[in-house]
Amino acid sequence: MLRWIDRFANSSIGRKALMAVTGLLLIGFLLAHVAGNLTLYADQDGSAFNAYVESISALPILPLAEAGLALLFLVHIYLAVRTTLENRKARPVAYQATGTHGQKTLASTGMFVSGVVILGFLIKHLLDFRLRKAEFDEAPHESIVEAFQHMPTVAIYVVGCTALGFHLFHAIQSAAQTLGFNHPKYTPAILWFGRIFGIVLALLFASFPLVYMVKNGGTH
């Protein structure tokens, strides 16, 4: 059994399947994360968001959940980098015209680039909030207000959210195809779902820094 798992994980198909599964799990996290962040809009003083953060921080399994999430990110990144390098090695000469190769789009050909941008954005996000956990937990809403008064921070968040939207455009369709859900009857619907989902999620995440910058008059 262990030998079969090892062969599967080290095969091209296995790595793509694992990347699809880890990607879908990360999408689940993103949905939960944006749902929690929407409490920022529940009231004016941020009490709903503060209560949400407090409830999350009080969970006894939080350290385990954070470790599992970090592992999920690392595995997904490793698989993405390895798959990209193998694809480039198998096709050392890039296509001269990408417009004639099936359903290639800006999102699909830029998956690696958007992934790198998302990784940079994630590091910035961790520096802003997770690595200042004690300060953030003491005053969550005030920390959000302070962070999004700075134009460079808001710009980074908007670029990161835009990259996330582009990444999701192709990721959902690719994951569905890898996991065997590709079908002429359903593929167009999956493609449109991926586009709409990516746009909506990117807009929701980008709305937080933009709204707070405008509401609090951040310009520096």
Disulfide bonds with the S-S distance in Angstrom:
none
